[in-house]
Amino acid sequence: MKMTHENAASKQHKKNHKGSAELVKSAIIYVALAIVVWLGTTIITPQGGVHVAGIVYKTFAGVLAIIAAVFVLIGLIQVWLTPEQVSKVLGKEAGWKGLLLSATLPMILGGSLFVIFPLLKTLREKGARTSSVVAFLFAWSAKAPLLPLEIKFLGLPFAALRLVSIPILAILGGLLAEWIIDKPLRDAGLEIPER
C-alpha cells in the first residue's frame, strides 16, 4: 500500500528527529565518560590533566571551524538541490553513470569525516541511492591527492593497482550494500524507496 507524499514526509521527519535525539544522547554519554576519565587523569597527574585540556581545546577549535563550514554546505545543498536533481545524478534513474560517478569523483575530493558523513546523509535524504552513497564513501577513502606519498612509501606498482581497483571495488561494495539494505523490504513485499 502506497503512502501519500505527506505521510511519507511526516514519517521521514519523525525518523530524522528520533535519529537526532539518539545521536545527542550518545554524544552526551561519550562526553560524560571523557570528562570522568579526564578528571581521573587530573587527580592522578595534574600536569597530564592540563596537557590533555590543552590538546582538547586546540582540537575543538579546529573542528568547530570545519563543522561550521559543513553546516553552511549542507544548508546550501538543501536550498539549491531538489530531490529530483539528486536522484537524476545519483539515484536509480542515473543507472550505471551515477554509480560510476560516485565511484570515481570522490577520489579527488579532500575533506574530513566531519564533512563527508553529513554531506552523504543530506544527499541520501535528497534521493541518492544506497549503492551510490556507499560507493562515494569507498572512493573518497582512496584519497588520490595522497598518491605521491603512497608512491614514495609503498611504490608505484602498489599505488597504481590500488588506484585502479578502487572504482571497481566501490561499485561492487555499493551494489552489495544496496542489496543487503533493500532486501528486507523486498522480502516483506514493501515498496523500496526510490533513491
Backbone as CSV, one residue per row, in Angstrom:
resi,resn,N_x,N_y,N_z,CA_x,CA_y,CA_z,C_x,C_y,C_z
1,MET,0.842,-1.181,0.000,0.000,0.000,0.000,0.888,1.246,0.000
2,LYS,0.612,2.152,-0.947,1.449,3.341,-1.079,0.980,4.432,-0.123
3,MET,1.926,5.078,0.489,1.593,6.183,1.383,1.545,7.466,0.577
4,THR,0.769,8.416,1.034,0.753,9.719,0.380,2.079,10.406,0.652
5,HIS,2.373,11.403,-0.171,3.637,12.136,-0.026,3.738,12.790,1.348
6,GLU,2.599,13.302,1.856,2.608,13.967,3.165,2.922,12.977,4.287
7,ASN,2.312,11.793,4.220,2.582,10.777,5.239,4.043,10.347,5.202
8,ALA,4.578,10.173,3.985,5.978,9.773,3.846,6.898,10.849,4.405
9,ALA,6.593,12.112,4.108,7.416,13.219,4.617,7.341,13.290,6.135
10,SER,6.130,13.073,6.700,5.957,13.105,8.147,6.734,11.972,8.816
11,LYS,6.662,10.775,8.237,7.403,9.644,8.793,8.905,9.895,8.739
12,GLN,9.383,10.466,7.601,10.815,10.757,7.460,11.242,11.793,8.491
13,HIS,10.399,12.811,8.729,10.719,13.843,9.722,10.826,13.229,11.118
14,LYS,9.872,12.342,11.464,9.910,11.684,12.774,11.145,10.800,12.903
15,LYS,11.487,10.095,11.819,12.662,9.230,11.833,13.931,10.057,12.025
16,ASN,14.029,11.193,11.297,15.197,12.069,11.444,15.285,12.628,12.861
17,HIS,14.128,13.014,13.444,14.108,13.563,14.799,14.563,12.505,15.809
18,LYS,14.061,11.278,15.654,14.450,10.192,16.555,15.950,9.908,16.433
19,GLY,16.462,9.894,15.173,17.893,9.670,14.955,18.727,10.771,15.574
20,SER,18.261,12.021,15.465,18.981,13.152,16.064,19.002,13.042,17.583
21,ALA,17.873,12.647,18.173,17.794,12.502,19.629,18.751,11.412,20.115
22,GLU,18.821,10.298,19.379,19.734,9.218,19.760,21.186,9.662,19.617
23,LEU,21.472,10.459,18.575,22.830,10.967,18.372,23.235,11.893,19.519
24,VAL,22.324,12.761,19.939,22.604,13.676,21.053,22.822,12.879,22.338
25,LYS,21.981,11.867,22.560,22.114,11.034,23.761,23.483,10.335,23.775
26,SER,23.884,9.765,22.641,25.194,9.105,22.550,26.324,10.093,22.794
27,ALA,26.198,11.287,22.213,27.235,12.311,22.383,27.371,12.701,23.848
28,ILE,26.260,12.850,24.547,26.299,13.215,25.965,26.990,12.120,26.776
29,ILE,26.684,10.876,26.466,27.317,9.752,27.178,28.825,9.768,26.957
30,TYR,29.258,9.940,25.684,30.692,9.943,25.389,31.408,11.121,26.036
31,VAL,30.766,12.292,26.013,31.379,13.473,26.636,31.488,13.267,28.139
32,ALA,30.439,12.743,28.762,30.468,12.494,30.208,31.566,11.494,30.564
33,LEU,31.668,10.436,29.778,32.712,9.437,30.006,34.105,10.041,29.859
34,ALA,34.281,10.867,28.826,35.579,11.517,28.607,35.926,12.451,29.763
35,ILE,34.932,13.177,30.279,35.179,14.093,31.401,35.575,13.307,32.649
36,VAL,34.908,12.180,32.904,35.254,11.348,34.061,36.690,10.847,33.951
37,VAL,37.062,10.370,32.748,38.432,9.879,32.542,39.428,11.021,32.693
38,TRP,39.092,12.197,32.154,39.984,13.351,32.261,40.151,13.770,33.728
39,LEU,39.048,13.796,34.477,39.139,14.151,35.897,40.006,13.146,36.659
40,GLY,39.843,11.861,36.345,40.687,10.832,36.967,42.151,11.055,36.658
41,THR,42.436,11.386,35.390,43.823,11.664,34.985,44.363,12.889,35.711
42,THR,43.533,13.923,35.831,43.957,15.165,36.501,44.245,14.929,37.978
43,ILE,43.443,14.088,38.633,43.672,13.788,40.050,44.982,13.028,40.235
44,ILE,45.226,12.064,39.344,46.438,11.243,39.458,47.682,12.042,39.069
45,THR,47.613,12.727,37.919,48.742,13.550,37.461,48.213,14.890,36.960
46,PRO,48.220,15.909,37.812,47.676,17.217,37.429,48.294,17.787,36.152
47,GLN,49.601,17.570,35.975,50.264,18.083,34.770,49.712,17.394,33.518
48,GLY,49.441,16.093,33.614,48.844,15.362,32.494,47.454,15.869,32.171
49,GLY,46.682,16.187,33.212,45.341,16.734,33.005,45.363,18.057,32.277
50,VAL,46.324,18.920,32.641,46.466,20.216,31.972,46.864,20.006,30.508
51,HIS,47.756,19.059,30.266,48.201,18.764,28.901,47.020,18.269,28.049
52,VAL,46.219,17.378,28.609,45.036,16.854,27.899,44.069,17.993,27.592
53,ALA,43.829,18.884,28.554,42.910,20.012,28.350,43.384,20.899,27.204
54,GLY,44.697,21.124,27.111,45.243,21.933,26.017,45.015,21.284,24.658
55,ILE,45.222,19.978,24.584,45.005,19.258,23.325,43.526,19.298,22.938
56,VAL,42.652,19.095,23.930,41.203,19.130,23.664,40.802,20.501,23.139
57,TYR,41.331,21.564,23.749,40.988,22.919,23.317,41.401,23.157,21.862
58,LYS,42.645,22.802,21.520,43.133,23.010,20.143,42.329,22.190,19.139
59,THR,42.048,20.947,19.487,41.282,20.079,18.588,39.873,20.613,18.402
60,PHE,39.231,21.008,19.508,37.866,21.515,19.440,37.784,22.778,18.596
61,ALA,38.760,23.678,18.765,38.759,24.924,17.985,38.892,24.631,16.492
62,GLY,39.757,23.667,16.141,39.929,23.306,14.731,38.688,22.642,14.151
63,VAL,38.088,21.743,14.918,36.905,21.016,14.449,35.702,21.951,14.334
64,LEU,35.605,22.926,15.223,34.476,23.852,15.211,34.392,24.604,13.886
65,ALA,35.533,25.036,13.349,35.547,25.734,12.059,35.075,24.800,10.943
66,ILE,35.513,23.538,10.978,35.106,22.575,9.957,33.598,22.323,10.041
67,ILE,33.092,22.150,11.255,31.662,21.875,11.436,30.823,23.054,10.945
68,ALA,31.266,24.274,11.216,30.532,25.454,10.745,30.473,25.456,9.214
69,ALA,31.585,25.141,8.564,31.610,25.085,7.097,30.682,23.987,6.571
70,VAL,30.647,22.855,7.260,29.775,21.747,6.855,28.311,22.166,6.940
71,PHE,27.930,22.836,8.020,26.548,23.272,8.168,26.145,24.218,7.039
72,VAL,27.043,25.124,6.669,26.756,26.033,5.559,26.597,25.240,4.261
73,LEU,27.507,24.290,4.001,27.440,23.472,2.791,26.140,22.675,2.734
74,ILE,25.759,22.050,3.847,24.523,21.266,3.884,23.308,22.172,3.674
75,GLY,23.334,23.354,4.263,22.239,24.306,4.056,22.108,24.698,2.596
76,LEU,23.243,24.941,1.937,23.213,25.294,0.516,22.671,24.144,-0.330
77,ILE,23.077,22.918,0.000,22.569,21.755,-0.739,21.063,21.639,-0.561
78,GLN,20.595,21.853,0.679,19.163,21.755,0.958,18.378,22.779,0.132
79,VAL,18.955,23.964,-0.062,18.262,25.031,-0.782,18.429,24.886,-2.300
80,TRP,19.635,24.578,-2.756,19.921,24.578,-4.185,19.488,23.314,-4.917
81,LEU,19.564,22.165,-4.248,19.283,20.907,-4.934,17.929,20.344,-4.522
82,THR,17.162,19.965,-5.520,15.883,19.309,-5.251,16.128,17.800,-5.213
83,PRO,15.230,17.051,-4.582,15.368,15.594,-4.607,15.432,15.039,-6.023
84,GLU,14.707,15.669,-6.938,14.706,15.206,-8.329,16.081,15.365,-8.963
85,GLN,16.766,16.488,-8.677,18.097,16.720,-9.239,19.100,15.701,-8.712
86,VAL,19.069,15.455,-7.403,19.996,14.480,-6.816,19.693,13.084,-7.343
87,SER,18.411,12.759,-7.428,18.014,11.438,-7.919,18.439,11.250,-9.370
88,LYS,18.387,12.306,-10.151,18.772,12.218,-11.558,20.263,11.902,-11.719
89,VAL,21.084,12.409,-10.789,22.530,12.200,-10.872,22.986,10.976,-10.081
90,LEU,22.403,10.744,-8.898,22.873,9.667,-8.023,21.801,8.635,-7.672
91,GLY,20.599,8.799,-8.192,19.520,7.871,-7.883,19.459,6.703,-8.857
92,LYS,18.403,5.907,-8.734,18.219,4.730,-9.595,18.160,5.124,-11.063
93,GLU,17.502,6.254,-11.353,17.352,6.648,-12.750,18.686,7.017,-13.405
94,ALA,19.697,7.328,-12.609,21.015,7.636,-13.171,21.714,6.378,-13.681
95,GLY,21.298,5.221,-13.155,21.858,3.944,-13.618,23.352,3.833,-13.345
96,TRP,24.023,3.179,-14.280,25.466,2.941,-14.127,26.276,4.226,-14.159
97,LYS,25.775,5.237,-14.875,26.505,6.503,-14.949,26.626,7.141,-13.566
98,GLY,25.535,7.131,-12.814,25.558,7.697,-11.469,26.440,6.905,-10.523
99,LEU,26.385,5.589,-10.672,27.210,4.731,-9.821,28.693,4.921,-10.144
100,LEU,29.012,5.033,-11.423,30.407,5.257,-11.836,30.902,6.618,-11.355
101,LEU,30.042,7.619,-11.420,30.401,8.949,-10.915,30.697,8.890,-9.420
102,SER,29.849,8.169,-8.683,30.038,8.027,-7.232,31.299,7.245,-6.892
103,ALA,31.741,6.375,-7.798,32.898,5.521,-7.530,34.219,6.131,-7.994
104,THR,34.167,7.288,-8.655,35.410,7.888,-9.158,35.636,9.315,-8.663
105,LEU,34.648,10.176,-8.809,34.800,11.596,-8.453,35.273,11.830,-7.017
106,PRO,34.741,11.109,-6.033,35.167,11.372,-4.649,36.657,11.116,-4.390
107,MET,37.329,10.374,-5.263,38.753,10.106,-5.033,39.578,11.385,-5.043
108,ILE,39.108,12.412,-5.744,39.882,13.654,-5.823,39.434,14.687,-4.779
109,LEU,38.405,14.348,-4.018,37.916,15.277,-3.001,38.761,15.208,-1.736
110,GLY,38.884,16.324,-1.090,39.532,16.347,0.214,38.453,16.328,1.291
111,GLY,38.791,16.856,2.413,37.804,16.962,3.480,37.912,15.827,4.477
112,SER,37.350,16.079,5.644,37.416,15.099,6.721,36.081,14.384,6.844
113,LEU,36.013,13.450,7.777,34.764,12.740,8.040,33.675,13.690,8.504
114,PHE,34.070,14.807,9.141,33.097,15.791,9.598,32.381,16.441,8.417
115,VAL,33.007,16.414,7.249,32.403,16.967,6.041,31.648,15.886,5.283
116,ILE,32.271,14.730,5.085,31.730,13.692,4.211,30.460,13.053,4.765
117,PHE,30.437,12.664,6.036,29.255,11.977,6.567,27.995,12.849,6.526
118,PRO,28.047,14.104,7.002,26.835,14.939,6.885,26.438,15.187,5.420
119,LEU,27.428,15.339,4.549,27.140,15.535,3.125,26.413,14.324,2.552
120,LEU,26.907,13.131,2.850,26.281,11.912,2.347,24.882,11.716,2.932
121,LYS,24.710,12.064,4.186,23.378,11.962,4.805,22.396,12.862,4.070
122,THR,22.823,14.084,3.761,21.965,15.022,3.048,21.662,14.521,1.640
123,LEU,22.676,14.024,0.931,22.456,13.503,-0.420,21.497,12.312,-0.388
124,ARG,21.657,11.468,0.605,20.775,10.295,0.727,19.328,10.729,0.964
125,GLU,19.143,11.698,1.831,17.801,12.208,2.092,17.202,12.883,0.866
126,LYS,18.070,13.419,0.002,17.602,14.093,-1.215,17.345,13.118,-2.362
127,GLY,17.688,11.834,-2.193,17.352,10.868,-3.236,18.495,10.036,-3.774
128,ALA,19.700,10.180,-3.246,20.808,9.346,-3.708,20.549,7.903,-3.272
129,ARG,20.818,6.954,-4.164,20.569,5.553,-3.833,21.660,5.024,-2.909
130,THR,21.358,3.954,-2.221,22.276,3.353,-1.256,23.608,3.019,-1.891
131,SER,23.579,2.391,-3.071,24.836,1.979,-3.718,25.707,3.183,-4.053
132,SER,25.109,4.299,-4.448,25.888,5.495,-4.765,26.546,6.075,-3.520
133,VAL,25.818,6.070,-2.395,26.368,6.607,-1.145,27.541,5.749,-0.666
134,VAL,27.377,4.422,-0.713,28.452,3.521,-0.277,29.650,3.640,-1.224
135,ALA,29.397,3.671,-2.532,30.497,3.808,-3.496,31.223,5.136,-3.296
136,PHE,30.477,6.205,-3.027,31.055,7.522,-2.778,32.012,7.466,-1.590
137,LEU,31.544,6.884,-0.482,32.367,6.805,0.725,33.603,5.948,0.494
138,PHE,33.415,4.837,-0.195,34.523,3.930,-0.500,35.576,4.651,-1.346
139,ALA,35.122,5.335,-2.413,36.049,6.028,-3.312,36.716,7.215,-2.618
140,TRP,35.955,7.925,-1.770,36.532,9.070,-1.062,37.697,8.623,-0.177
141,SER,37.587,7.438,0.401,38.648,6.957,1.286,39.939,6.664,0.535
142,ALA,39.889,6.617,-0.807,41.093,6.354,-1.601,42.077,7.513,-1.539
143,LYS,41.574,8.724,-1.418,42.401,9.928,-1.268,43.505,10.021,-2.324
144,ALA,43.121,10.214,-3.581,44.088,10.355,-4.680,45.111,11.481,-4.448
145,PRO,44.754,12.588,-3.772,45.774,13.625,-3.529,46.980,13.121,-2.730
146,LEU,46.810,12.004,-2.006,47.933,11.446,-1.242,48.758,10.456,-2.073
147,LEU,48.444,10.339,-3.364,49.122,9.381,-4.237,50.646,9.557,-4.263
148,PRO,51.167,10.789,-4.351,52.633,10.927,-4.339,53.287,10.326,-3.083
149,LEU,52.660,10.529,-1.914,53.199,9.943,-0.686,53.115,8.424,-0.720
150,GLU,52.015,7.912,-1.243,51.844,6.469,-1.337,52.907,5.858,-2.248
151,ILE,53.177,6.520,-3.375,54.198,6.025,-4.304,55.563,6.027,-3.618
152,LYS,55.840,7.099,-2.881,57.140,7.211,-2.204,57.348,6.090,-1.191
153,PHE,56.318,5.798,-0.400,56.492,4.827,0.679,56.156,3.384,0.288
154,LEU,55.230,3.201,-0.637,54.789,1.845,-0.964,55.132,1.415,-2.387
155,GLY,55.567,2.362,-3.215,55.977,2.021,-4.575,54.876,2.268,-5.594
156,LEU,55.298,2.515,-6.826,54.373,2.812,-7.916,53.446,1.645,-8.244
157,PRO,53.947,0.406,-8.364,53.027,-0.695,-8.699,51.892,-0.849,-7.679
158,PHE,52.219,-0.737,-6.395,51.209,-0.856,-5.341,50.175,0.258,-5.474
159,ALA,50.656,1.501,-5.610,49.757,2.662,-5.683,48.877,2.594,-6.921
160,ALA,49.447,2.210,-8.057,48.673,2.137,-9.303,47.595,1.060,-9.212
161,LEU,47.946,-0.097,-8.674,46.974,-1.178,-8.541,45.831,-0.782,-7.610
162,ARG,46.169,-0.144,-6.505,45.135,0.282,-5.568,44.220,1.328,-6.205
163,LEU,44.824,2.276,-6.920,44.045,3.349,-7.534,43.095,2.810,-8.602
164,VAL,43.557,1.852,-9.397,42.712,1.263,-10.449,41.609,0.391,-9.844
165,SER,41.916,-0.279,-8.736,40.932,-1.197,-8.148,39.838,-0.489,-7.355
166,ILE,40.085,0.747,-6.919,39.124,1.457,-6.074,37.747,1.607,-6.740
167,PRO,37.655,2.135,-7.986,36.306,2.272,-8.577,35.579,0.932,-8.715
168,ILE,36.293,-0.114,-9.081,35.676,-1.434,-9.239,35.139,-1.924,-7.897
169,LEU,35.977,-1.850,-6.878,35.562,-2.306,-5.551,34.470,-1.415,-4.959
170,ALA,34.523,-0.117,-5.269,33.490,0.807,-4.775,32.130,0.454,-5.368
171,ILE,32.098,0.157,-6.656,30.835,-0.218,-7.308,30.321,-1.530,-6.744
172,LEU,31.196,-2.527,-6.636,30.777,-3.826,-6.089,30.280,-3.688,-4.653
173,GLY,31.023,-2.924,-3.849,30.608,-2.702,-2.460,29.286,-1.961,-2.372
174,GLY,29.100,-0.980,-3.241,27.843,-0.228,-3.252,26.662,-1.096,-3.624
175,LEU,26.826,-1.910,-4.661,25.733,-2.802,-5.083,25.415,-3.842,-4.015
176,LEU,26.459,-4.381,-3.376,26.236,-5.359,-2.310,25.500,-4.711,-1.134
177,ALA,25.930,-3.521,-0.741,25.277,-2.820,0.375,23.820,-2.525,0.039
178,GLU,23.556,-2.106,-1.186,22.179,-1.807,-1.577,21.321,-3.074,-1.535
179,TRP,21.882,-4.178,-2.004,21.150,-5.443,-1.998,20.834,-5.863,-0.559
180,ILE,21.810,-5.715,0.336,21.602,-6.105,1.740,20.594,-5.186,2.425
181,ILE,20.705,-3.891,2.207,19.837,-2.931,2.879,18.405,-2.998,2.344
182,ASP,18.256,-3.147,1.019,16.919,-3.168,0.427,16.260,-4.543,0.482
183,LYS,17.027,-5.608,0.726,16.486,-6.975,0.710,15.344,-7.174,1.711
184,PRO,15.462,-6.726,2.969,14.341,-6.925,3.899,13.042,-6.296,3.395
185,LEU,13.146,-5.157,2.724,11.947,-4.516,2.179,11.356,-5.356,1.053
186,ARG,12.225,-5.859,0.176,11.753,-6.703,-0.928,11.097,-7.966,-0.390
187,ASP,11.739,-8.603,0.585,11.207,-9.849,1.144,9.854,-9.629,1.820
188,ALA,9.658,-8.463,2.397,8.390,-8.182,3.063,7.310,-7.717,2.083
189,GLY,7.701,-7.573,0.807,6.753,-7.143,-0.208,6.447,-5.655,-0.135
190,LEU,7.322,-4.905,0.528,7.111,-3.465,0.664,7.789,-2.728,-0.482
191,GLU,7.344,-1.532,-0.700,7.919,-0.713,-1.759,9.286,-0.212,-1.314
192,ILE,10.278,-0.371,-2.172,11.623,0.124,-1.882,11.654,1.599,-2.225
193,PRO,12.071,2.464,-1.279,12.091,3.909,-1.573,13.009,4.189,-2.756
194,GLU,12.551,5.043,-3.642,13.381,5.420,-4.786,14.532,6.284,-4.290
195,ARG,15.734,5.916,-4.699,16.917,6.691,-4.346,17.705,6.923,-5.595
